[in-house]
Structure formats: C-alpha cells, structure tokens
Amino acid sequence: MKMSRLVAFSSSLLLGAALALTGAGVANADSSAAAVDYVALGDSYSSGVGAGSYDGSSCKRSSRAYPALWAAANSPSSFDFAACSGARTGDVTGSQLGKLNASTDLVSLSIGGNDAGFADVMTTCVLQSEATCLNRIATARAYVDSTLPGRLDSVYAAIRSKAPSAHVVVLGYPRFYQLGGGCLAGLSEKERSAINGASDHLNTATAKRAADHGFTFGDVRTTFTGHEICSSNAWLHSVNWLNIGESYHPTAAGQSGGYLPVLRSAL
C-alpha cells in the first residue's frame, strides 16, 4: 500500500519550517499541498451555517467554513465540499461519500448532533419550561448512549471502506454557554449547564467511536473557551428570530478561530 500523500505533506511542512530557520527551502513548504485530495463531509457545523457567504444551495455551504478555509490556504489537488446543513448519519452514507476513493488523502466531518436531536433540544428549551427542557436533554443523552454509537460506526466504516488510506479527522461540537456570563435573560443557568453537559456527552461518545476506527478526534471546546454564548466575544449565534436556522451555530469567527485551528492541529 502506498504511503498516504497526506503524511508526505505533513512531513514536508515540518521540513519546510526547519529549513526556514536557516533561510533555505521556504518555497518547498507549499508545493506538496497540491498532492492532497481532500473531501469534507458532515452537517451544518462543517458546511458553515451561521458564517454567511453561502453557495446558494440548500446545503448552505459557506466559503467561510473551516473546510473551505483550509482548502483556500493549502490549494489541494482536489477539494470536494459535500457537507450539508441538516445532515444526519444516514445522509452522509447515503449521499456524501461519492467522491471518496483509494486516492483520497484527507477527510473531515462533524456528524451526530442532528441524530441526537440538537435542533429539537434547543427549540424545546427556548420555548418551554425548565423541566420540559431538562427532560428533553435527558432523552437526547439516552439516544447518544443507546443508538448513536452504532450509527457513527456505520458512517466511519463506510468512509474507511471507500478511502482506506485517508487521514480522517472527526470534529466535535463546542459548549454553547459561558456559565456565569453576561446573559441577563433567556434560559436558566441550570438549563445552560445541562446543554453544555449534553454537548460534552456527545463529544465523549463521538471521540470514542472515532478512536476505535483509528480516526483523529478534533476537540473544539478548548478553542471556543471564552467565546461561548453569554461571553463578551461570542463565536456562536444565540437564538436569532430573524434567521432561525443560524441560531446556535458558529459565526465566521467561530469557523476560522474555533474549528480551523483544530483541523490544522490534527494534521
């Protein structure tokens, strides 16, 4: 089996950085990026909902989403942007894997939030009582324990089957609220804490399944720390009654400052 071109790409970047310290070889650092075939899969957190500058399709793919930003900076030989707003695990296996093949070097994705009922959780918590909100969160956590792992396994196995040599990076989800922050209205602190806990629970389950398939898990909670809703510099939209679909999604700053550095670190 050939060595993944992504490994060669990463090695060349390290070599280029070392040579740059002596004033030599700088031009070589970007040359091997052209050898990377990159496919971006997943849901709205990967398509870039909330970041603006969409492509006009129903999938709301944004030029400010982390996959597009990485591709623009590295000029891979091919870039297929298949992530789509609203996608669940079955949508990835059913309609997003067409560009994967034995030559694919890099795959990124975020998936699982819609399967777990993320949108319904937030709608319930915004519109109904605290008790109803907490019950809905408990139902979502139970789904993550009982059903989601098998669905993630199906996605990850399909990716590996179609792209056996690819470096696969699974991106997680941020915590949504800065507890004790500056929000003076809206959800209770108990609800915010429970939503953060549910996000942690989802990330833990996703990271475990990714590791079991030999994939890299990219944890964005660290990069989003200090930029949650209720912070002074939020990288997540709160509820937006004028554009409800962007609610609780990363802004353009969240994509470039929260997601993109984690993808880079994973490589």
LOGU-381055 format. One record per residue (C-alpha): residue number from 0; residue in three letters; z, y, x negated. Coordinates in pm, 1 decimal. Each point is the difference from the previous one (the first is absolute). Example, Ala and Ser with C-alpha at 12.3 -4.5 7.8 and 13.67 -1.06 7.14 Angstrom:
% residues 2
<0; "Ala"; <780.0; -450.0; -1230.0>>
<1; "Ser"; <-66.0; 344.0; -137.0>>
***
This chain:
% residues 267
<0; "Met"; <0.0; 0.0; 0.0>>
<1; "Lys"; <-86.3; 344.3; -134.0>>
<2; "Met"; <281.0; 241.3; -83.5>>
<3; "Ser"; <34.2; 258.7; 275.5>>
<4; "Arg"; <-181.6; 318.6; -81.7>>
<5; "Leu"; <302.6; 187.0; 131.7>>
<6; "Val"; <208.8; -146.8; -282.9>>
<7; "Ala"; <-259.0; 122.0; -246.8>>
<8; "Phe"; <2.7; 339.7; 168.9>>
<9; "Ser"; <378.9; 30.8; -23.4>>
<10; "Ser"; <-3.6; -109.2; -362.6>>
<11; "Ser"; <-262.5; 257.7; -85.9>>
<12; "Leu"; <207.0; 275.9; 157.2>>
<13; "Leu"; <295.4; -94.4; -219.2>>
<14; "Leu"; <-223.9; -8.9; -305.6>>
<15; "Gly"; <-153.4; 331.6; 92.6>>
<16; "Ala"; <343.0; 159.5; 34.3>>
<17; "Ala"; <107.0; -132.1; -338.6>>
<18; "Leu"; <-317.6; 123.7; -169.4>>
<19; "Ala"; <36.3; 337.8; 166.6>>
<20; "Leu"; <322.8; 52.1; -193.5>>
<21; "Thr"; <-202.7; -11.1; -321.8>>
<22; "Gly"; <-282.8; 208.9; 140.5>>
<23; "Ala"; <-248.4; -289.0; 27.8>>
<24; "Gly"; <-154.6; -214.2; 271.9>>
<25; "Val"; <71.3; 230.1; 297.6>>
<26; "Ala"; <-348.6; -46.6; 140.4>>
<27; "Asn"; <51.8; -374.6; 32.7>>
<28; "Ala"; <294.7; 24.9; 241.9>>
<29; "Asp"; <-212.5; 45.1; 311.7>>
<30; "Ser"; <-302.4; -210.2; -91.5>>
<31; "Ser"; <127.6; -336.4; 122.5>>
<32; "Ala"; <103.8; 136.6; 340.0>>
<33; "Ala"; <-363.3; -41.8; 98.3>>
<34; "Ala"; <47.2; -377.4; -30.3>>
<35; "Val"; <259.8; -16.3; 279.3>>
<36; "Asp"; <-96.2; -112.8; 351.3>>
<37; "Tyr"; <262.9; 137.7; 237.6>>
<38; "Val"; <57.2; -82.6; 369.1>>
<39; "Ala"; <260.4; 189.2; 205.1>>
<40; "Leu"; <130.3; -181.1; 308.6>>
<41; "Gly"; <274.4; 58.9; 252.6>>
<42; "Asp"; <131.5; 228.7; 269.4>>
<43; "Ser"; <34.6; 374.2; 60.4>>
<44; "Tyr"; <228.8; 51.4; -299.2>>
<45; "Ser"; <-289.9; -114.3; -217.9>>
<46; "Ser"; <-280.1; 162.1; 201.9>>
<47; "Gly"; <179.9; 333.5; -30.5>>
<48; "Val"; <93.5; 95.3; 356.1>>
<49; "Gly"; <201.9; 320.7; -25.0>>
<50; "Ala"; <-176.6; 123.9; -313.2>>
<51; "Gly"; <-300.2; 160.4; 173.2>>
<52; "Ser"; <-357.1; 13.6; -132.5>>
<53; "Tyr"; <-108.1; -309.6; 196.9>>
<54; "Asp"; <-337.1; -172.5; -16.2>>
<55; "Gly"; <-67.0; 31.7; 374.0>>
<56; "Ser"; <43.3; -370.2; 79.1>>
<57; "Ser"; <262.3; -138.2; 236.4>>
<58; "Cys"; <177.9; -142.9; -305.6>>
<59; "Lys"; <86.6; 353.0; -118.6>>
<60; "Arg"; <-64.8; -63.2; -366.9>>
<61; "Ser"; <97.8; 303.3; -201.9>>
<62; "Ser"; <-137.6; 125.1; -330.1>>
<63; "Arg"; <363.7; 92.8; -72.7>>
<64; "Ala"; <130.4; -355.7; 43.8>>
<65; "Tyr"; <129.3; -171.9; -311.7>>
<66; "Pro"; <-292.5; -249.7; -26.7>>
<67; "Ala"; <-256.6; 281.9; 10.9>>
<68; "Leu"; <201.8; 208.1; -246.9>>
<69; "Trp"; <22.2; -291.2; -245.2>>
<70; "Ala"; <-371.0; -70.0; 31.2>>
<71; "Ala"; <-89.4; 367.7; -49.1>>
<72; "Ala"; <211.8; 16.6; -315.0>>
<73; "Asn"; <-120.8; -329.0; -152.6>>
<74; "Ser"; <-363.1; -37.4; 115.2>>
<75; "Pro"; <2.4; -378.6; 48.3>>
<76; "Ser"; <-333.0; -179.6; 6.0>>
<77; "Ser"; <53.2; -66.8; 371.0>>
<78; "Phe"; <248.1; 123.1; 259.5>>
<79; "Asp"; <17.6; -136.8; 352.1>>
<80; "Phe"; <239.5; 187.2; 229.0>>
<81; "Ala"; <71.5; -240.9; 286.2>>
<82; "Ala"; <351.5; 110.8; 103.2>>
<83; "Cys"; <18.9; 104.4; 363.6>>
<84; "Ser"; <244.3; 183.4; 223.1>>
<85; "Gly"; <188.1; -232.9; 231.1>>
<86; "Ala"; <-83.0; -313.4; -196.9>>
<87; "Arg"; <216.5; -307.7; 30.9>>
<88; "Thr"; <-4.7; -313.4; -212.7>>
<89; "Gly"; <-263.9; -160.1; 224.0>>
<90; "Asp"; <-227.0; 303.6; -40.2>>
<91; "Val"; <11.9; -33.5; -377.7>>
<92; "Thr"; <-100.3; -366.3; 7.1>>
<93; "Gly"; <-244.3; 53.8; 284.8>>
<94; "Ser"; <-196.0; 303.7; -115.1>>
<95; "Gln"; <108.8; 141.9; -335.8>>
<96; "Leu"; <-66.8; -275.4; -251.9>>
<97; "Gly"; <-379.6; 8.5; -3.7>>
<98; "Lys"; <-30.9; 177.3; -336.1>>
<99; "Leu"; <239.6; -230.6; -185.3>>
<100; "Asn"; <-159.7; -247.3; -239.4>>
<101; "Ala"; <52.3; -171.2; -332.9>>
<102; "Ser"; <-85.8; 322.5; -184.2>>
<103; "Thr"; <262.7; 211.9; 174.0>>
<104; "Asp"; <250.1; 128.7; -256.2>>
<105; "Leu"; <239.4; 213.0; 203.4>>
<106; "Val"; <124.9; -21.1; 359.1>>
<107; "Ser"; <255.9; 230.0; 158.6>>
<108; "Leu"; <146.3; -14.2; 348.5>>
<109; "Ser"; <285.8; 94.5; 227.6>>
<110; "Ile"; <45.2; -218.4; 308.0>>
<111; "Gly"; <272.2; -125.9; 231.9>>
<112; "Gly"; <136.2; 318.3; 155.2>>
<113; "Asn"; <-221.8; -21.9; 306.7>>
<114; "Asp"; <72.7; -371.7; 42.9>>
<115; "Ala"; <371.0; 84.0; 4.7>>
<116; "Gly"; <-55.5; 262.3; 269.7>>
<117; "Phe"; <50.2; 315.5; -206.0>>
<118; "Ala"; <-173.7; 231.3; 249.6>>
<119; "Asp"; <193.4; -138.8; 296.2>>
<120; "Val"; <328.7; 27.3; -188.3>>
<121; "Met"; <-56.1; 368.8; -68.5>>
<122; "Thr"; <-121.0; 70.9; 354.7>>
<123; "Thr"; <305.1; -176.3; 144.3>>
<124; "Cys"; <240.0; 183.5; -228.4>>
<125; "Val"; <-150.3; 343.7; 67.3>>
<126; "Leu"; <-24.4; -36.0; 377.6>>
<127; "Gln"; <290.7; -224.0; 99.4>>
<128; "Ser"; <373.0; -38.4; -53.0>>
<129; "Glu"; <174.7; -82.2; -325.3>>
<130; "Ala"; <98.1; -342.9; 130.2>>
<131; "Thr"; <-358.4; -79.7; 102.1>>
<132; "Cys"; <-123.1; 120.0; -339.3>>
<133; "Leu"; <244.5; -222.6; -188.6>>
<134; "Asn"; <-91.7; -300.5; 214.9>>
<135; "Arg"; <-369.7; 54.8; -69.4>>
<136; "Ile"; <68.7; 19.6; -372.8>>
<137; "Ala"; <195.1; -326.8; 18.8>>
<138; "Thr"; <-299.5; -164.8; 169.1>>
<139; "Ala"; <-229.1; 122.7; -277.3>>
<140; "Arg"; <233.0; -132.4; -268.8>>
<141; "Ala"; <9.6; -339.4; 173.3>>
<142; "Tyr"; <-381.0; -7.5; -2.1>>
<143; "Val"; <-1.2; 76.0; -372.7>>
<144; "Asp"; <232.1; -297.4; -52.8>>
<145; "Ser"; <-171.6; -250.6; 226.2>>
<146; "Thr"; <-371.9; 73.3; 20.8>>
<147; "Leu"; <-121.3; 255.0; -251.8>>
<148; "Pro"; <41.2; -215.0; -314.8>>
<149; "Gly"; <-249.2; -256.4; 129.2>>
<150; "Arg"; <-249.2; 270.1; 90.3>>
<151; "Leu"; <31.3; 159.6; -341.9>>
<152; "Asp"; <-50.8; -341.4; -157.3>>
<153; "Ser"; <-328.3; -34.6; 191.3>>
<154; "Val"; <-122.9; 339.2; -122.6>>
<155; "Tyr"; <103.0; -55.9; -360.3>>
<156; "Ala"; <-146.5; -351.5; -12.1>>
<157; "Ala"; <-332.0; 126.8; 138.0>>
<158; "Ile"; <-12.3; 277.2; -259.4>>
<159; "Arg"; <70.9; -240.6; -284.9>>
<160; "Ser"; <-259.3; -246.8; 127.4>>
<161; "Lys"; <-273.2; 264.0; 7.5>>
<162; "Ala"; <104.4; 189.8; -313.3>>
<163; "Pro"; <159.5; -259.1; -230.2>>
<164; "Ser"; <11.0; 223.2; -309.2>>
<165; "Ala"; <104.3; 327.6; 160.9>>
<166; "His"; <317.5; 191.0; -75.1>>
<167; "Val"; <145.7; 48.2; 349.0>>
<168; "Val"; <242.2; 287.5; 59.0>>
<169; "Val"; <194.5; -1.8; 327.6>>
<170; "Leu"; <139.6; 344.1; 81.2>>
<171; "Gly"; <313.1; 33.1; 211.4>>
<172; "Tyr"; <124.3; 271.2; 234.6>>
<173; "Pro"; <232.8; 295.3; -61.5>>
<174; "Arg"; <334.1; 65.1; 159.1>>
<175; "Phe"; <-66.0; 254.3; 271.0>>
<176; "Tyr"; <313.5; 215.1; 7.1>>
<177; "Gln"; <221.6; 180.5; -245.0>>
<178; "Leu"; <343.1; -69.8; 142.8>>
<179; "Gly"; <221.0; 304.6; 18.3>>
<180; "Gly"; <-310.5; 214.3; -35.0>>
<181; "Gly"; <-109.8; 319.0; 166.8>>
<182; "Cys"; <-113.1; -129.3; 340.1>>
<183; "Leu"; <196.1; 180.2; 269.4>>
<184; "Ala"; <-150.0; -183.0; 298.5>>
<185; "Gly"; <-176.9; -321.9; 87.7>>
<186; "Leu"; <130.9; -347.5; -72.4>>
<187; "Ser"; <364.4; -69.2; -66.8>>
<188; "Glu"; <114.4; -77.3; -352.2>>
<189; "Lys"; <72.8; -354.4; 115.2>>
<190; "Glu"; <-358.7; -42.0; 117.5>>
<191; "Arg"; <-138.2; 145.6; -323.3>>
<192; "Ser"; <215.4; -233.5; -206.3>>
<193; "Ala"; <-112.0; -300.4; 205.8>>
<194; "Ile"; <-368.3; 94.0; -42.2>>
<195; "Asn"; <48.2; 30.7; -376.0>>
<196; "Gly"; <171.4; -338.1; -2.3>>
<197; "Ala"; <-288.2; -155.9; 190.1>>
<198; "Ser"; <-244.9; 139.8; -254.4>>
<199; "Asp"; <208.1; -151.6; -279.7>>
<200; "His"; <3.5; -331.3; 185.6>>
<201; "Leu"; <-379.4; 3.6; 32.7>>
<202; "Asn"; <-43.8; 88.2; -367.0>>
<203; "Thr"; <229.4; -283.1; -109.7>>
<204; "Ala"; <-193.6; -255.0; 204.8>>
<205; "Thr"; <-335.3; 131.6; -119.3>>
<206; "Ala"; <104.7; 4.1; -366.0>>
<207; "Lys"; <118.6; -360.1; 24.8>>
<208; "Arg"; <-326.2; -124.3; 148.3>>
<209; "Ala"; <-205.1; 200.6; -250.1>>
<210; "Ala"; <195.2; -142.7; -294.3>>
<211; "Asp"; <-39.4; -354.1; 129.7>>
<212; "His"; <-377.3; 48.3; -8.9>>
<213; "Gly"; <4.7; 148.4; -350.3>>
<214; "Phe"; <-75.0; 351.4; 123.9>>
<215; "Thr"; <155.4; 326.0; -118.1>>
<216; "Phe"; <221.7; 185.0; 248.5>>
<217; "Gly"; <-10.2; 379.1; -23.8>>
<218; "Asp"; <325.9; 149.9; 131.8>>
<219; "Val"; <-57.3; 359.9; 110.1>>
<220; "Arg"; <356.5; 69.5; 106.1>>
<221; "Thr"; <88.2; 142.5; -340.2>>
<222; "Thr"; <-292.0; 244.1; -11.5>>
<223; "Phe"; <72.6; 115.1; 356.6>>
<224; "Thr"; <370.5; 55.4; -70.4>>
<225; "Gly"; <71.8; 368.0; 64.7>>
<226; "His"; <-318.8; 31.9; 204.7>>
<227; "Glu"; <101.8; -176.6; 320.9>>
<228; "Ile"; <6.7; 161.9; 343.8>>
<229; "Cys"; <298.0; 239.7; 16.9>>
<230; "Ser"; <-36.7; 85.4; -370.2>>
<231; "Ser"; <-105.2; 347.9; -115.7>>
<232; "Asn"; <-335.5; -131.6; -125.7>>
<233; "Ala"; <-103.9; -283.5; 230.7>>
<234; "Trp"; <-301.0; -215.5; -89.1>>
<235; "Leu"; <8.3; -164.1; 343.6>>
<236; "His"; <-96.4; 151.6; 332.8>>
<237; "Ser"; <271.1; 6.0; 262.8>>
<238; "Val"; <-104.7; -38.7; 364.2>>
<239; "Asn"; <-305.7; 218.0; 58.5>>
<240; "Trp"; <-63.6; 52.6; 369.3>>
<241; "Leu"; <-334.2; 170.6; -73.6>>
<242; "Asn"; <-127.9; -292.5; -208.8>>
<243; "Ile"; <217.1; -293.9; 91.2>>
<244; "Gly"; <-195.9; -246.8; -215.3>>
<245; "Glu"; <107.8; 175.0; -319.8>>
<246; "Ser"; <369.8; -22.1; 87.2>>
<247; "Tyr"; <209.7; -191.1; -255.7>>
<248; "His"; <-287.8; -32.3; -245.9>>
<249; "Pro"; <-22.9; 136.9; -355.2>>
<250; "Thr"; <-144.2; 345.2; -54.2>>
<251; "Ala"; <-261.6; 61.3; -269.1>>
<252; "Ala"; <290.5; 65.4; -239.5>>
<253; "Gly"; <151.9; -332.9; 101.9>>
<254; "Gln"; <-321.3; -179.1; -89.3>>
<255; "Ser"; <-47.2; 174.0; -335.3>>
<256; "Gly"; <367.2; 24.9; -97.3>>
<257; "Gly"; <149.8; -300.6; 178.0>>
<258; "Tyr"; <-263.1; -274.9; 8.0>>
<259; "Leu"; <-245.7; 72.7; -281.0>>
<260; "Pro"; <260.9; -7.4; -283.3>>
<261; "Val"; <126.7; -336.9; 122.5>>
<262; "Leu"; <-350.9; -146.5; -5.1>>
<263; "Arg"; <-51.6; 137.3; -348.0>>
<264; "Ser"; <329.3; -146.0; -119.4>>
<265; "Ala"; <-90.7; -337.8; 144.9>>
<266; "Leu"; <-311.2; -5.2; -216.7>>
***
